[in-house]
Amino acid sequence: MSVSTATPAVEQAQATPGMGSSPRRPNRSAYWYLAPVIISAVIFTIVPFIFTLYISFTNYNKLANFASFNWIGLRNYSKVLTGGSEFFPLIGWTAFWMIATTLINVGIGMALALLLNHPGIPERNVYRTLLIIPWALPFILLVQVWTGMFQAQGPVNKILSDLNLDRVSWLPTQGDATAPRFVLFLVNLWFTYPFFMTVGLAALQAIPRDLYEVADLDGAGGFQRLRDITFPFLLTAITPLIITQAAFQFNNAGIIILLTDGNPAGKPGALWGKTDTLASYAYELFYGRAGNYGLAAAYSIVTFFIIAALTVVSSTVTRSFKEAE
């Protein structure tokens, strides 16, 4: 007498024709959903990058058309990287701008998030709404407002005069760059802190309340709670955003072009200015008096590889973009 040892699942599989005998056919419908993204990336990112890379090896400029420029090899890159080039003062200021703005913007945003997350502050929702306004208003319009405020006869100098203080040349075309750089940091902070404040509030809300309850039972003070619970959770949540913020600020040209136009000049008659980053100077080479499209493209490619290298190294070191298993 034999005893059947087959389980119900096995018996069902055996009873169903073809079940388990042939591999599952791949579902290709996902590619149709990805198609618009892929097509957009090819048209608006990959093709322009390839064209920029190509013209960086040519003498293409605003006086030439598509048929008259010539291949010149690495001559544009030689102009960028050789001694005496404006590249070195530009990259020095660009690196300082990237580090300082990232620290200031993230630091102020997180500080505001911690303040607004405190249950003892009344009307917190009102403050959150007011502080997020700079994020909701048009960028170009507000930059023009800030530019008017810091003009020689603007309201900022009017306030200084009313306080019996000397007027300041906030946006000069020549001379010292301390004042215009301060203005750039201030206005850039105005546009950026709402994002990090919002992200910080979301990260703080995600911290388990049980951890704070246990810390209270252990007699932990406010600083210990901040150091051992709040800060580690915040840092884990915002590290990828810090990396992307640094990359964005390294490549930030819009606020510089609209607010200072790169001024004051690096030296008399120079195309570059003391507030120019690599990206804003490439814009000046392309659209400004020089109209040197090939050299502007070379600056753009160099900037791209610097940002890519910084992003890869920082992501690898921090493991911030590592997928969870």
PyMOL commands that set and color helices and strands:
alter all, ss='L'
color gray80, all
select helices_A, chain A and resi 8-15+29-55+75-81+87-116+124-131+133-136+139-149+155-162+178-205+209-217+222-250+254-259+278-287+293-318
alter helices_A, ss='H'
color red, helices_A
deselect
rebuild
show_as cartoon
